[in-house]
Amino acid sequence: MEKNSLQTKRMERMSYAGFFLGQNIIYVIPFQFLTYFYTEHVGLSLGDTTLLLLIAKVWDAINDPLMGAIVDKCNFKKGKYLPWLKFVTFAMPASMLFLFLSFEGPYLLKLAYAYVTYIIFDIVYTISDAPLFSLSTVMSDLPYERDKLMSYGRLAAAVAAITSAVFMSIKQETNWFVTVGIYCLVSFFVMLPLPFQAKERVQYHRSEDISFIKIFQYLFKNKYLLLYYLGYMAIGTTNTLQIMAVYFANSNLGNEAMVTVIMGVVILPVILMAPFLPFLIKKFGKKKLTVSGSIATILLSIVQYFAGYDNLTVFLIIAAVRVVFMQIPLMLYGMFTADCIEYGAYVTGERTEGMAFSIQTFVTKLSAAFCNTLCLILLNLFGYIEKAERQSEQALHGIWVIMSLIPVAGYLVMLLIMKLYHLDENKVASMIEHNRNKE
């Protein structure tokens, strides 16, 4: 596919990447630091924090698919997806800022505030996700260009992850609220151009009277979407590195600011690799990349555990290489969803992008909650004590096990799923042509 055959303009693609950057900053900061903020700064117990995350995700089980169905049903005068994105451009940074507000008061009041602000944040984030991913399917109907747009998004996500590397260093010079405020401002300004630059140029036939029940019925007919996200749930639930990095830096290395070094070193190779993702997909295909990345992650996780961290340089080198392979399956998820949307339209005759991408959002957030819960439960089993000046040897070993070995289980599941997943780029291209001819 030549550059001059692309349907989108450069500014559109850049603004799409920019929105992903802002949205992923807003995702990764709570994902990486909120558990630590609750247990080590606010003073919530491991048990209460675990329960909070689980209850919030039960609510997610309701609002994510519901939001996807609403997106599929709604058609605004100014577009199907862009009006949603205009709203969340302002609402997401504000909701994250209040998430990290702490105050003196009774324990129960702090806990109640955490529940309210976390659930509001979760709802606002849900509103952003399905329209953002669905937007790529109406910006262009070219498979290569859609993959290119998604790869920009994944590159932006990697950049967002590396910006989190300096979070604790900024926090040490200021405080939690000011640090989060800085990230909120950055997110707002990089998200702002997209609602005014992007164009919904591809129009699809959609049933005007499609019901919510029909939308959910079509979801369960999309076997490859459900199958793929079973595997994604597994690797997301066991992707413990980002959550455990700050605990590892503080307890095992003795300096929480070392998380800046760890995250910077392991994410930088991902940023360098991300621009080559469209080429790798074109040459090898998404399925082969997922299988190769999963196998390499399993092997490198075992090597990481036995190599230990006494030699910091060796630890960082192995971690950097491991994260590249860990991220390959994670960076492809939006592209798999786009393929499954075409399969769903091919099978049912109806396009339900909002529902498909809401399942993506739901699984991403639910697996993150499960990952937080898994980490907290294992920390408790290994004897971790909140706010302790020094942890026991058992707790330190537990932190290392959680960070290095737990991901193996998730990537083994993904390998099994890929044995059952039979869509490839050629089949999807044929389905797109078939769906287009039905319009």
C-alpha positions as a LaTeX table, in Angstrom:
\begin{tabular}{lrrr}
\hline
Residue & $x$ (\AA) & $y$ (\AA) & $z$ (\AA) \\
\hline
Met1 & 0.00 & 0.00 & 0.00 \\
Glu2 & 1.57 & 3.28 & $-1.09$ \\
Lys3 & 1.41 & 6.42 & 0.99 \\
Asn4 & $-0.50$ & 8.35 & $-1.68$ \\
Ser5 & $-3.32$ & 5.79 & $-1.55$ \\
Leu6 & $-4.12$ & 6.49 & 2.10 \\
Gln7 & $-7.52$ & 8.03 & 2.70 \\
Thr8 & $-6.62$ & 9.99 & 5.83 \\
Lys9 & $-4.48$ & 13.11 & 6.06 \\
Arg10 & $-1.29$ & 13.29 & 8.09 \\
Met11 & $-2.84$ & 15.69 & 10.61 \\
Glu12 & $-5.73$ & 13.28 & 11.16 \\
Arg13 & $-3.35$ & 10.42 & 11.86 \\
Met14 & $-1.23$ & 12.55 & 14.16 \\
Ser15 & $-4.27$ & 13.79 & 16.09 \\
Tyr16 & $-5.52$ & 10.19 & 16.37 \\
Ala17 & $-2.17$ & 9.21 & 17.87 \\
Gly18 & $-2.30$ & 12.28 & 20.12 \\
Phe19 & $-5.67$ & 11.31 & 21.55 \\
Phe20 & $-4.37$ & 7.81 & 22.22 \\
Leu21 & $-1.37$ & 9.34 & 23.99 \\
Gly22 & $-3.58$ & 11.39 & 26.29 \\
Gln23 & $-6.06$ & 8.60 & 26.89 \\
Asn24 & $-3.29$ & 6.12 & 27.69 \\
Ile25 & $-1.61$ & 8.52 & 30.09 \\
Ile26 & $-4.95$ & 8.70 & 31.88 \\
Tyr27 & $-5.12$ & 4.90 & 31.86 \\
Val28 & $-1.56$ & 4.05 & 32.84 \\
Ile29 & $-1.15$ & 6.46 & 35.79 \\
Pro30 & $-4.00$ & 4.94 & 37.85 \\
Phe31 & $-3.12$ & 1.43 & 36.66 \\
Gln32 & 0.48 & 1.78 & 37.75 \\
Phe33 & 0.22 & 3.96 & 40.85 \\
Leu34 & $-3.33$ & 4.02 & 42.25 \\
Thr35 & $-2.99$ & 0.81 & 44.26 \\
Tyr36 & 0.25 & 2.11 & 45.77 \\
Phe37 & $-1.39$ & 5.51 & 46.41 \\
Tyr38 & $-4.30$ & 3.87 & 48.24 \\
Thr39 & $-2.18$ & 1.55 & 50.41 \\
Glu40 & 0.92 & 3.66 & 51.09 \\
His41 & $-0.38$ & 7.26 & 51.04 \\
Val42 & $-4.12$ & 7.25 & 51.80 \\
Gly43 & $-3.67$ & 4.33 & 54.19 \\
Leu44 & $-6.33$ & 1.96 & 52.88 \\
Ser45 & $-5.76$ & $-1.67$ & 53.78 \\
Leu46 & $-4.83$ & $-4.30$ & 51.20 \\
Gly47 & $-8.18$ & $-5.99$ & 51.79 \\
Asp48 & $-10.28$ & $-2.84$ & 51.32 \\
Thr49 & $-8.31$ & $-1.85$ & 48.21 \\
Thr50 & $-8.79$ & $-5.32$ & 46.73 \\
Leu51 & $-12.53$ & $-5.23$ & 47.40 \\
Leu52 & $-12.82$ & $-1.70$ & 45.94 \\
Leu53 & $-11.23$ & $-2.75$ & 42.65 \\
Leu54 & $-13.39$ & $-5.85$ & 42.37 \\
Ile55 & $-16.67$ & $-4.04$ & 43.08 \\
Ala56 & $-15.81$ & $-1.31$ & 40.58 \\
Lys57 & $-15.20$ & $-3.92$ & 37.90 \\
Val58 & $-18.50$ & $-5.66$ & 38.60 \\
Trp59 & $-20.06$ & $-2.33$ & 37.69 \\
Asp60 & $-17.87$ & $-2.37$ & 34.60 \\
Ala61 & $-19.44$ & $-5.67$ & 33.61 \\
Ile62 & $-22.67$ & $-3.70$ & 33.22 \\
Asn63 & $-21.60$ & $-0.32$ & 31.86 \\
Asp64 & $-18.99$ & $-1.36$ & 29.26 \\
Pro65 & $-21.24$ & $-3.51$ & 27.04 \\
Leu66 & $-24.12$ & $-1.11$ & 27.68 \\
Met67 & $-22.00$ & 1.81 & 26.51 \\
Gly68 & $-21.02$ & $-0.14$ & 23.40 \\
Ala69 & $-24.67$ & $-0.78$ & 22.60 \\
Ile70 & $-25.51$ & 2.91 & 23.14 \\
Val71 & $-22.72$ & 3.93 & 20.75 \\
Asp72 & $-24.05$ & 1.51 & 18.13 \\
Lys73 & $-27.58$ & 2.90 & 18.54 \\
Cys74 & $-26.77$ & 6.64 & 18.60 \\
Asn75 & $-26.21$ & 8.77 & 15.51 \\
Phe76 & $-25.50$ & 12.46 & 16.10 \\
Lys77 & $-25.71$ & 15.20 & 13.46 \\
Lys78 & $-21.99$ & 15.89 & 13.82 \\
Gly79 & $-20.91$ & 12.27 & 13.61 \\
Lys80 & $-21.34$ & 8.89 & 15.22 \\
Tyr81 & $-18.15$ & 8.88 & 17.32 \\
Leu82 & $-16.61$ & 12.38 & 17.42 \\
Pro83 & $-19.22$ & 13.96 & 19.75 \\
Trp84 & $-18.40$ & 11.39 & 22.43 \\
Leu85 & $-14.71$ & 12.19 & 22.08 \\
Lys86 & $-15.29$ & 15.93 & 22.46 \\
Phe87 & $-16.97$ & 15.31 & 25.81 \\
Val88 & $-14.30$ & 13.00 & 27.26 \\
Thr89 & $-11.48$ & 15.32 & 26.16 \\
Phe90 & $-12.52$ & 17.49 & 29.10 \\
Ala91 & $-14.05$ & 14.90 & 31.42 \\
Met92 & $-11.23$ & 12.32 & 31.55 \\
Pro93 & $-8.46$ & 14.59 & 32.89 \\
Ala94 & $-10.83$ & 16.04 & 35.50 \\
Ser95 & $-11.95$ & 12.62 & 36.72 \\
Met96 & $-8.34$ & 11.40 & 37.07 \\
Leu97 & $-7.34$ & 14.50 & 39.03 \\
Phe98 & $-10.03$ & 13.91 & 41.65 \\
Leu99 & $-9.03$ & 10.25 & 41.81 \\
Phe100 & $-5.71$ & 11.24 & 43.42 \\
Leu101 & $-7.08$ & 13.84 & 45.83 \\
Ser102 & $-6.27$ & 12.94 & 49.45 \\
Phe103 & $-7.41$ & 14.58 & 52.66 \\
Glu104 & $-7.39$ & 14.14 & 56.42 \\
Gly105 & $-10.53$ & 12.54 & 57.80 \\
Pro106 & $-12.11$ & 9.36 & 59.12 \\
Tyr107 & $-11.04$ & 6.11 & 57.46 \\
Leu108 & $-14.56$ & 5.32 & 56.24 \\
Leu109 & $-14.86$ & 8.75 & 54.60 \\
Lys110 & $-11.59$ & 8.16 & 52.74 \\
Leu111 & $-12.80$ & 4.74 & 51.65 \\
Ala112 & $-16.17$ & 6.12 & 50.46 \\
Tyr113 & $-14.41$ & 8.89 & 48.51 \\
Ala114 & $-12.18$ & 6.29 & 46.85 \\
Tyr115 & $-15.25$ & 4.29 & 45.78 \\
Val116 & $-17.12$ & 7.30 & 44.34 \\
Thr117 & $-14.19$ & 8.84 & 42.46 \\
Tyr118 & $-12.96$ & 5.51 & 41.09 \\
Ile119 & $-16.38$ & 4.53 & 39.74 \\
Ile120 & $-16.90$ & 7.98 & 38.16 \\
Phe121 & $-13.44$ & 7.77 & 36.59 \\
Asp122 & $-14.24$ & 4.31 & 35.28 \\
Ile123 & $-17.51$ & 5.45 & 33.68 \\
Val124 & $-15.88$ & 8.44 & 31.96 \\
Tyr125 & $-13.05$ & 6.28 & 30.64 \\
Thr126 & $-15.58$ & 3.77 & 29.33 \\
Ile127 & $-17.28$ & 6.53 & 27.33 \\
Ser128 & $-13.99$ & 7.27 & 25.58 \\
Asp129 & $-12.84$ & 3.83 & 24.53 \\
Ala130 & $-15.44$ & 2.38 & 22.15 \\
Pro131 & $-15.82$ & 5.62 & 20.11 \\
Leu132 & $-12.05$ & 6.10 & 19.86 \\
Phe133 & $-11.31$ & 2.64 & 18.50 \\
Ser134 & $-14.47$ & 2.59 & 16.35 \\
Leu135 & $-13.43$ & 5.90 & 14.79 \\
Ser136 & $-10.62$ & 4.15 & 12.89 \\
Thr137 & $-13.17$ & 2.03 & 10.99 \\
Val138 & $-14.90$ & 5.14 & 9.59 \\
Met139 & $-11.75$ & 7.19 & 9.00 \\
Ser140 & $-10.71$ & 4.59 & 6.40 \\
Asp141 & $-11.99$ & 1.32 & 4.95 \\
Leu142 & $-8.51$ & 0.17 & 3.90 \\
Pro143 & $-7.21$ & $-2.71$ & 6.11 \\
Tyr144 & $-3.58$ & $-1.55$ & 5.89 \\
Glu145 & $-4.50$ & 2.00 & 6.81 \\
Arg146 & $-6.60$ & 0.85 & 9.76 \\
Asp147 & $-3.65$ & $-1.18$ & 11.02 \\
Lys148 & $-1.48$ & 1.90 & 10.53 \\
Leu149 & $-3.88$ & 4.03 & 12.59 \\
Met150 & $-3.95$ & 1.39 & 15.31 \\
Ser151 & $-0.16$ & 1.16 & 15.29 \\
Tyr152 & 0.00 & 4.93 & 15.85 \\
Gly153 & $-2.27$ & 4.34 & 18.81 \\
Arg154 & $-0.06$ & 1.59 & 20.19 \\
Leu155 & 3.04 & 3.74 & 19.73 \\
Ala156 & 1.28 & 6.49 & 21.64 \\
Ala157 & 0.42 & 3.98 & 24.38 \\
Ala158 & 4.10 & 3.06 & 24.67 \\
Val159 & 5.03 & 6.74 & 24.90 \\
Ala160 & 2.39 & 7.15 & 27.61 \\
Ala161 & 3.96 & 4.30 & 29.53 \\
Ile162 & 7.40 & 5.87 & 29.38 \\
Thr163 & 6.05 & 9.23 & 30.56 \\
Ser164 & 4.94 & 7.41 & 33.70 \\
Ala165 & 8.57 & 6.54 & 34.39 \\
Val166 & 9.22 & 10.04 & 35.77 \\
Phe167 & 6.03 & 10.13 & 37.85 \\
Met168 & 7.61 & 9.22 & 41.17 \\
Ser169 & 10.54 & 11.58 & 40.61 \\
Ile170 & 8.13 & 14.50 & 40.06 \\
Lys171 & 6.07 & 13.38 & 43.05 \\
Gln172 & 9.13 & 13.47 & 45.31 \\
Glu173 & 9.68 & 17.12 & 44.35 \\
Thr174 & 6.01 & 18.13 & 44.70 \\
Asn175 & 3.16 & 15.88 & 45.89 \\
Trp176 & 0.64 & 13.38 & 44.51 \\
Phe177 & $-2.03$ & 15.90 & 43.51 \\
Val178 & 0.30 & 18.33 & 41.74 \\
Thr179 & 2.03 & 15.50 & 39.89 \\
Val180 & $-1.27$ & 14.07 & 38.67 \\
Gly181 & $-2.37$ & 17.59 & 37.69 \\
Ile182 & 0.64 & 17.93 & 35.41 \\
Tyr183 & $-0.20$ & 14.66 & 33.68 \\
Cys184 & $-3.85$ & 15.74 & 33.34 \\
Leu185 & $-2.86$ & 18.96 & 31.57 \\
Val186 & $-0.56$ & 17.14 & 29.17 \\
Ser187 & $-3.32$ & 14.63 & 28.41 \\
Phe188 & $-5.87$ & 17.35 & 27.75 \\
Phe189 & $-3.72$ & 19.27 & 25.27 \\
Val190 & $-2.67$ & 16.21 & 23.24 \\
Met191 & $-6.27$ & 14.92 & 23.05 \\
Leu192 & $-7.80$ & 18.27 & 22.07 \\
Pro193 & $-7.03$ & 18.28 & 18.28 \\
Leu194 & $-8.72$ & 14.98 & 17.32 \\
Pro195 & $-12.41$ & 15.99 & 17.61 \\
Phe196 & $-11.68$ & 18.93 & 15.30 \\
Gln197 & $-9.34$ & 17.21 & 12.81 \\
Ala198 & $-10.74$ & 13.73 & 12.22 \\
Lys199 & $-13.37$ & 12.97 & 9.57 \\
Glu200 & $-15.89$ & 10.13 & 9.58 \\
Arg201 & $-15.67$ & 9.60 & 5.82 \\
Val202 & $-16.74$ & 5.94 & 5.53 \\
Gln203 & $-20.48$ & 5.38 & 5.72 \\
Tyr204 & $-21.85$ & 1.91 & 6.37 \\
His205 & $-25.37$ & 0.59 & 6.06 \\
Arg206 & $-26.86$ & 0.23 & 9.54 \\
Ser207 & $-30.31$ & $-0.91$ & 10.56 \\
Glu208 & $-32.18$ & 2.07 & 11.95 \\
Asp209 & $-34.33$ & $-0.04$ & 14.26 \\
Ile210 & $-31.69$ & $-2.43$ & 15.61 \\
Ser211 & $-32.54$ & $-3.27$ & 19.21 \\
Phe212 & $-30.24$ & $-3.63$ & 22.21 \\
Ile213 & $-31.20$ & $-7.31$ & 22.36 \\
Lys214 & $-30.13$ & $-7.81$ & 18.73 \\
Ile215 & $-26.82$ & $-6.06$ & 19.38 \\
Phe216 & $-26.04$ & $-8.45$ & 22.24 \\
Gln217 & $-27.16$ & $-11.43$ & 20.16 \\
Tyr218 & $-24.75$ & $-10.43$ & 17.38 \\
Leu219 & $-21.96$ & $-10.21$ & 19.96 \\
Phe220 & $-22.35$ & $-13.86$ & 20.93 \\
Lys221 & $-22.31$ & $-14.92$ & 17.27 \\
Asn222 & $-18.82$ & $-13.39$ & 16.92 \\
Lys223 & $-16.88$ & $-16.42$ & 18.13 \\
Tyr224 & $-13.44$ & $-15.09$ & 17.21 \\
Leu225 & $-13.96$ & $-11.86$ & 19.15 \\
Leu226 & $-14.93$ & $-13.78$ & 22.28 \\
Leu227 & $-12.16$ & $-16.33$ & 21.79 \\
Tyr228 & $-9.43$ & $-13.74$ & 21.28 \\
Tyr229 & $-10.44$ & $-11.73$ & 24.34 \\
Leu230 & $-10.38$ & $-14.83$ & 26.50 \\
Gly231 & $-6.67$ & $-15.01$ & 25.69 \\
Tyr232 & $-6.23$ & $-11.29$ & 26.15 \\
Met233 & $-7.91$ & $-11.53$ & 29.56 \\
Ala234 & $-5.30$ & $-14.10$ & 30.58 \\
Ile235 & $-2.26$ & $-12.03$ & 29.61 \\
Gly236 & $-3.79$ & $-8.83$ & 30.99 \\
Thr237 & $-4.54$ & $-10.47$ & 34.35 \\
Thr238 & $-0.95$ & $-11.68$ & 34.70 \\
Asn239 & 0.79 & $-8.55$ & 33.34 \\
Thr240 & 2.17 & $-7.66$ & 36.76 \\
Leu241 & 5.23 & $-5.60$ & 35.86 \\
Gln242 & 3.71 & $-2.10$ & 35.91 \\
Ile243 & 1.85 & $-2.63$ & 39.18 \\
Met244 & 4.75 & $-4.30$ & 40.96 \\
Ala245 & 7.52 & $-2.02$ & 39.68 \\
Val246 & 6.97 & 0.62 & 42.36 \\
Tyr247 & 6.71 & $-2.00$ & 45.13 \\
Phe248 & 9.88 & $-3.65$ & 43.78 \\
Ala249 & 11.76 & $-0.35$ & 43.57 \\
Asn250 & 10.74 & 0.69 & 47.08 \\
Ser251 & 11.16 & $-2.63$ & 48.89 \\
Asn252 & 13.71 & $-4.70$ & 46.95 \\
Leu253 & 15.91 & $-1.87$ & 45.67 \\
Gly254 & 15.32 & 0.49 & 48.61 \\
Asn255 & 14.33 & 3.56 & 46.59 \\
Glu256 & 10.88 & 4.11 & 45.08 \\
Ala257 & 12.36 & 6.65 & 42.63 \\
Met258 & 14.17 & 3.73 & 40.95 \\
Val259 & 10.86 & 2.99 & 39.24 \\
Thr260 & 11.83 & 5.84 & 36.90 \\
Val261 & 14.91 & 3.93 & 35.77 \\
Ile262 & 13.09 & 0.61 & 35.51 \\
Met263 & 10.13 & 1.88 & 33.50 \\
Gly264 & 12.30 & 4.10 & 31.31 \\
Val265 & 14.64 & 1.28 & 30.36 \\
Val266 & 11.96 & $-1.33$ & 29.70 \\
Ile267 & 9.59 & 0.91 & 27.74 \\
Leu268 & 12.11 & 2.68 & 25.47 \\
Pro269 & 12.72 & $-0.42$ & 23.27 \\
Val270 & 8.93 & $-0.75$ & 22.83 \\
Ile271 & 8.76 & 2.83 & 21.51 \\
Leu272 & 11.57 & 2.09 & 19.06 \\
Met273 & 9.84 & $-1.09$ & 17.87 \\
Ala274 & 6.28 & 0.28 & 17.58 \\
Pro275 & 6.76 & 2.21 & 14.26 \\
Phe276 & 7.76 & $-1.07$ & 12.58 \\
Leu277 & 4.54 & $-2.80$ & 13.65 \\
Pro278 & 2.65 & $-2.27$ & 10.33 \\
Phe279 & 5.61 & $-3.73$ & 8.42 \\
Leu280 & 5.82 & $-6.72$ & 10.79 \\
Ile281 & 2.07 & $-7.33$ & 10.46 \\
Lys282 & 2.29 & $-7.16$ & 6.66 \\
Lys283 & 5.21 & $-9.59$ & 6.60 \\
Phe284 & 4.23 & $-12.11$ & 9.29 \\
Gly285 & 0.58 & $-11.47$ & 10.22 \\
Lys286 & $-0.93$ & $-10.66$ & 13.61 \\
Lys287 & $-1.40$ & $-14.27$ & 14.69 \\
Lys288 & 2.23 & $-15.31$ & 14.07 \\
Leu289 & 3.47 & $-12.20$ & 15.88 \\
Thr290 & 1.25 & $-13.02$ & 18.87 \\
Val291 & 2.47 & $-16.62$ & 19.01 \\
Ser292 & 6.14 & $-15.63$ & 18.69 \\
Gly293 & 5.82 & $-12.87$ & 21.28 \\
Ser294 & 4.11 & $-15.23$ & 23.74 \\
Ile295 & 6.75 & $-17.95$ & 23.41 \\
Ala296 & 9.59 & $-15.45$ & 23.84 \\
Thr297 & 7.89 & $-13.90$ & 26.89 \\
Ile298 & 7.57 & $-17.29$ & 28.60 \\
Leu299 & 11.23 & $-18.12$ & 28.06 \\
Leu300 & 12.52 & $-14.69$ & 29.06 \\
Ser301 & 10.37 & $-14.60$ & 32.20 \\
Ile302 & 12.01 & $-17.81$ & 33.41 \\
Val303 & 15.46 & $-16.42$ & 32.54 \\
Gln304 & 14.60 & $-13.18$ & 34.38 \\
Tyr305 & 13.62 & $-15.03$ & 37.56 \\
Phe306 & 16.77 & $-17.16$ & 37.78 \\
Ala307 & 19.10 & $-14.28$ & 36.79 \\
Gly308 & 17.80 & $-12.27$ & 39.76 \\
Tyr309 & 18.44 & $-8.58$ & 40.36 \\
Asp310 & 21.72 & $-8.46$ & 42.29 \\
Asn311 & 23.34 & $-7.19$ & 39.09 \\
Leu312 & 21.11 & $-4.24$ & 38.19 \\
Thr313 & 22.49 & $-3.92$ & 34.65 \\
Val314 & 21.75 & $-7.55$ & 33.80 \\
Phe315 & 18.30 & $-7.21$ & 35.34 \\
Leu316 & 17.49 & $-4.13$ & 33.22 \\
Ile317 & 18.77 & $-5.67$ & 29.97 \\
Ile318 & 16.73 & $-8.84$ & 30.38 \\
Ala319 & 13.68 & $-6.83$ & 31.49 \\
Ala320 & 13.93 & $-4.53$ & 28.46 \\
Val321 & 14.07 & $-7.44$ & 25.99 \\
Arg322 & 11.29 & $-9.30$ & 27.82 \\
Val323 & 8.95 & $-6.30$ & 27.75 \\
Val324 & 9.35 & $-5.90$ & 23.97 \\
Phe325 & 7.99 & $-9.43$ & 23.47 \\
Met326 & 5.37 & $-9.01$ & 26.21 \\
Gln327 & 4.05 & $-5.91$ & 24.48 \\
Ile328 & 3.74 & $-7.36$ & 20.98 \\
Pro329 & 0.49 & $-9.27$ & 21.73 \\
Leu330 & $-0.78$ & $-6.35$ & 23.81 \\
Met331 & $-0.12$ & $-3.82$ & 21.04 \\
Leu332 & $-2.11$ & $-5.82$ & 18.49 \\
Tyr333 & $-5.40$ & $-6.07$ & 20.37 \\
Gly334 & $-7.21$ & $-3.19$ & 18.64 \\
Met335 & $-6.26$ & $-4.62$ & 15.24 \\
Phe336 & $-7.62$ & $-8.03$ & 16.21 \\
Thr337 & $-10.87$ & $-6.33$ & 17.26 \\
Ala338 & $-11.16$ & $-4.55$ & 13.90 \\
Asp339 & $-10.71$ & $-7.90$ & 12.13 \\
Cys340 & $-13.37$ & $-9.50$ & 14.33 \\
Ile341 & $-15.78$ & $-6.65$ & 13.51 \\
Glu342 & $-15.50$ & $-7.57$ & 9.83 \\
Tyr343 & $-16.05$ & $-11.23$ & 10.69 \\
Gly344 & $-19.13$ & $-10.29$ & 12.73 \\
Ala345 & $-20.55$ & $-8.22$ & 9.86 \\
Tyr346 & $-19.81$ & $-11.08$ & 7.46 \\
Val347 & $-21.69$ & $-13.58$ & 9.65 \\
Thr348 & $-24.63$ & $-11.45$ & 10.86 \\
Gly349 & $-24.94$ & $-8.72$ & 8.23 \\
Glu350 & $-24.79$ & $-6.00$ & 10.91 \\
Arg351 & $-21.89$ & $-3.80$ & 12.02 \\
Thr352 & $-21.61$ & $-3.41$ & 15.79 \\
Glu353 & $-18.28$ & $-1.63$ & 16.23 \\
Gly354 & $-19.33$ & 0.00 & 19.48 \\
Met355 & $-20.19$ & $-3.30$ & 21.10 \\
Ala356 & $-17.02$ & $-5.00$ & 19.84 \\
Phe357 & $-14.73$ & $-2.24$ & 21.09 \\
Ser358 & $-16.65$ & $-2.00$ & 24.37 \\
Ile359 & $-15.82$ & $-5.68$ & 24.94 \\
Gln360 & $-12.20$ & $-4.71$ & 24.30 \\
Thr361 & $-12.50$ & $-1.96$ & 26.90 \\
Phe362 & $-14.28$ & $-4.21$ & 29.36 \\
Val363 & $-11.68$ & $-6.97$ & 29.10 \\
Thr364 & $-8.80$ & $-4.48$ & 29.31 \\
Lys365 & $-10.15$ & $-2.87$ & 32.48 \\
Leu366 & $-11.39$ & $-6.10$ & 34.03 \\
Ser367 & $-8.05$ & $-7.82$ & 33.47 \\
Ala368 & $-6.31$ & $-4.78$ & 34.98 \\
Ala369 & $-8.56$ & $-5.08$ & 38.05 \\
Phe370 & $-7.89$ & $-8.81$ & 38.25 \\
Cys371 & $-4.17$ & $-8.08$ & 37.93 \\
Asn372 & $-4.34$ & $-5.56$ & 40.79 \\
Thr373 & $-6.33$ & $-8.06$ & 42.85 \\
Leu374 & $-3.94$ & $-10.90$ & 42.05 \\
Cys375 & $-0.93$ & $-8.77$ & 43.01 \\
Leu376 & $-2.51$ & $-7.68$ & 46.31 \\
Ile377 & $-3.61$ & $-11.20$ & 47.24 \\
Leu378 & $-0.15$ & $-12.59$ & 46.50 \\
Leu379 & 1.53 & $-9.74$ & 48.39 \\
Asn380 & $-0.62$ & $-10.59$ & 51.39 \\
Leu381 & 0.20 & $-14.31$ & 51.09 \\
Phe382 & 3.91 & $-13.55$ & 50.96 \\
Gly383 & 3.64 & $-11.43$ & 54.12 \\
Tyr384 & 3.89 & $-7.91$ & 52.72 \\
Ile385 & 3.12 & $-5.23$ & 55.34 \\
Glu386 & 1.82 & $-1.80$ & 54.27 \\
Lys387 & 4.06 & 1.18 & 55.15 \\
Ala388 & 6.72 & $-1.07$ & 56.75 \\
Glu389 & 10.24 & 0.40 & 56.75 \\
Arg390 & 11.63 & $-2.99$ & 55.72 \\
Gln391 & 9.89 & $-6.08$ & 54.36 \\
Ser392 & 10.74 & $-9.67$ & 55.32 \\
Glu393 & 12.87 & $-11.86$ & 53.06 \\
Gln394 & 9.75 & $-13.87$ & 52.24 \\
Ala395 & 7.91 & $-10.71$ & 51.15 \\
Leu396 & 10.88 & $-9.54$ & 49.04 \\
His397 & 11.06 & $-12.92$ & 47.31 \\
Gly398 & 7.31 & $-12.80$ & 46.78 \\
Ile399 & 7.54 & $-9.40$ & 45.05 \\
Trp400 & 10.19 & $-10.84$ & 42.73 \\
Val401 & 8.09 & $-13.93$ & 41.93 \\
Ile402 & 5.00 & $-11.84$ & 41.20 \\
Met403 & 6.90 & $-9.49$ & 38.91 \\
Ser404 & 8.97 & $-12.05$ & 37.00 \\
Leu405 & 7.14 & $-15.41$ & 36.86 \\
Ile406 & 3.39 & $-14.75$ & 37.07 \\
Pro407 & 3.13 & $-13.54$ & 33.42 \\
Val408 & 4.11 & $-17.03$ & 32.21 \\
Ala409 & 0.64 & $-18.39$ & 32.99 \\
Gly410 & $-1.16$ & $-15.77$ & 30.92 \\
Tyr411 & 0.98 & $-16.18$ & 27.83 \\
Leu412 & 0.57 & $-19.96$ & 27.96 \\
Val413 & $-3.20$ & $-19.44$ & 27.78 \\
Met414 & $-2.80$ & $-17.08$ & 24.80 \\
Leu415 & $-0.80$ & $-19.74$ & 22.96 \\
Leu416 & $-3.65$ & $-22.20$ & 23.44 \\
Ile417 & $-6.18$ & $-19.61$ & 22.20 \\
Met418 & $-4.16$ & $-18.93$ & 19.06 \\
Lys419 & $-4.44$ & $-22.64$ & 18.16 \\
Leu420 & $-8.21$ & $-22.09$ & 17.87 \\
Tyr421 & $-8.15$ & $-18.66$ & 16.19 \\
His422 & $-8.35$ & $-19.04$ & 12.40 \\
Leu423 & $-8.71$ & $-15.49$ & 11.03 \\
Asp424 & $-5.81$ & $-14.08$ & 9.05 \\
Glu425 & $-5.21$ & $-10.97$ & 6.95 \\
Asn426 & $-6.28$ & $-12.58$ & 3.67 \\
Lys427 & $-9.56$ & $-13.87$ & 5.09 \\
Val428 & $-10.31$ & $-10.49$ & 6.65 \\
Ala429 & $-9.61$ & $-8.67$ & 3.36 \\
Ser430 & $-12.08$ & $-11.00$ & 1.60 \\
Met431 & $-14.67$ & $-10.32$ & 4.30 \\
Ile432 & $-14.20$ & $-6.56$ & 3.95 \\
Glu433 & $-14.78$ & $-6.82$ & 0.20 \\
His434 & $-17.86$ & $-8.99$ & 0.77 \\
Asn435 & $-19.25$ & $-6.57$ & 3.37 \\
Arg436 & $-18.58$ & $-3.58$ & 1.12 \\
Asn437 & $-20.41$ & $-5.21$ & $-1.80$ \\
Lys438 & $-23.48$ & $-5.69$ & 0.39 \\
Glu439 & $-23.75$ & $-1.94$ & 1.08 \\
\hline
\end{tabular}
